[in-house]
């Protein structure tokens, strides 16, 4: 568990405005610190399954917040991902690019079909 001082440092580093303690960026940064701490604990205590479950819950919560932030504010998502050096953020970026590529291909096929139909009508 993070100490109050450590949590306050994280809040000060990632806050958006003066009294910010609950923005997505701050929550993600705090969860990342807790995940790092729990990961270190689990390296020493491999059979601590309750802590492992807590770690997985925190990872899931962080992932949800990252998806939300990516959807709402792409620029701050990218900045936060770079600051925290998150693997999952890189993976999410690749998935998003792949999704956009597939959508673009589908759109191109539809436009091609419409063009063919126009030629047949003439």
C-alpha positions, 0 to 999 in steps of 0.5 A: 500500500502506498504511503500518504507521502508517495500518493501525494507526490504522484498527485502533485506530478499528474494533477490537471488543476490546483485541487485535482485528486480524482482525474483519470490521469491521477487515478491511473498514475496511482494505480500504476504505482500500486501495481509496481509495488504489488508486482515487487511483493509478488516476486518475493511471495509467489504463493500470495494468491490474495495479493495476486487477485488484488493486482489483477483487479488493479490492472483491470481498473487501470485498463478501463481508465486508460480506455476511457482516457484514450476515448475522451482525450487522445493527447493526454492519453499519449502524454500519460502513456509516455510518462508512465512507460506503459506496455498496455498503452502501446498495445492499445495504440496498436489495436486502435490503429489496426481497427482504424485500418480495417474500417478504412479498408471496409469503407474503400470496398463499399465505395468500390462497390458503389462505383461499380453499381454506378457504372452498371446503371449507365 
